């Protein structure tokens, strides 16, 4: 059968046939690589993995590859473990803020399982978000700590704040975050009526691709475009060289499997956005939760610089003086604050 290089379902590259050599055979590398190749290229692999997920569920093991099958089609990642890097990461962020020449703020997006605890299966593990959000407030006393838990708990009654099949927040969830950030930073949030919306269905995200509970219904992706700009901006994406775009939304991605890439084209080392609006210059140090948030913050800033520390290895502090930054904002999912090994600032 044809061999696939990439799995749209699992959102990863698949193993290819390894090259044979006497050296690789004797070392055992060839056997190991060939086994991975067979596992990845097994015919009807998706069906077998899905059957296994539901078989484990029937046995009473709810949590295929770390994802719970909740009620009403919610796929929810298991909570992060207590043995983690949270204190180390927060100490690094705090040190950066101490040495920073401009005001710093931080917000942590609570996990889907913490906000939608009523959708979890019985006997699920305890979510530690509340305890760690309290630590964030107490430890980062040199920064503005922006609470998202309270407004999200209120808003979830009327809006779907997270995708059911993906770990990210939806545009509605990001808008709740935008309002909270504006309140904390003394900005005026553009009302929801100031945005045009369009929706696209058929989205299966990372929670789905990890668990392969294939009977789950797909999500829809909502794009909220500013009525003033239509999402247009001068966007520079740099992963080693500058690439230029004229919009914060990448509509072509809505026709593909990973529709979340429609927000600022997914993960990149450095992204610069010249918004055309009045305001200061904002530096966002972030994970992928910021992609859906940045188009809202573009309403209040002239320029936004986004840095992903998984890929950006230059001194972040240099960006502050080079771009006349007036505000630094850390935006991370609480899970990444607890587990990331890439939060290294200089």
C-alpha positions, 0 to 999 in steps of 0.5 A: 500500500502507499506509504504516508509521510504525514498523518493529518489525524495524528498531526505528526510525520510518520517513520519512513523505511530505514536505510540498511547497513551492516553497522546499523544492523549490528548496533540494533538501530536498524531493527528498532527503526524498522519496527517503528516504520512497521508500526507507523505504516500498518494498513488501517492503523487509525482504525486499529488505534481507535478500536484499542482506545474504545476497548480500553474504555470498556475495560474501565481505563478512561484516558487514552494517551492521556486524554479523557473521554468526557460527557457531551463529546468533550475530550479533556487532557489529564492534569499535569503532575505535581512533580513539575517545573512550575517553581523554576519557570516562575522564578525565571519569569520573575527574575526577568521582570525584576531586570526589565525596564518596562512593566510586565504582566502575566496570565495563565490560561486554566486547563480545560479540565479545570474549567469544565470539571462537570464534563469529566468522567468519574474517578478522574485525577485532580486538577491542580490549577487552583493551587498553582494559580494562587502560587502565581499570584503570590510569587509574581508580586513584582508583576501584574498577574491577570486572573482568567479563572473567575471570568472564564467560570462565569462566561462558560455558562453561555459560551464554549471557551475551549474546543471539545477536540483540541486543548486550545481555547476558542475565539470566545475563550480568547475574547474573555481573556482579552477583556480581562487583560484590558481591565488589568492594564487599563485598556478599553476593550473593543466590544464583541459588536466591533467584530465580524464573525465567520465559522468553519466546521470540521475541525479535529484538534490535538485532543482528538489526534492524541486519543483517537476517540473517532466517534467524537463529533468535530468542532467549529472554528470561529474567526472574529475579524475587527470591523475596523481592519478586517484583520489586515495588518503588516505581519512579519514571520521570522524563523530564520528569515523574514516572510511578509503577510498582510493579514493576521488570519490565514484563511487557507488553513481553514481548508486543512486539517489543523484549522487552528493554524488560521490564527497567525499561521501557527507556531513560529520563533518571532512574529511582528505585527504592525496593526495600524491602530493607535497605542503602545508597543507590546511584547508577548512571550507566549505559547500557542494560546496567544495566537488566538488572542493577539488579533484582539490585542491588536485593537489596543496596540500599534505594534505587537512582537510575539516570541516563542521560547521553544524556537527563539534563542536570542536575548529577549531583553534586546527586543525591548529596546530595539522595538521601543516596547512599552509593555511585556505580557506573558501568555501561557497555558497553565500546563506549559508553565508547569511542564515547559523546559524552554522558558529560559529568558535573557 
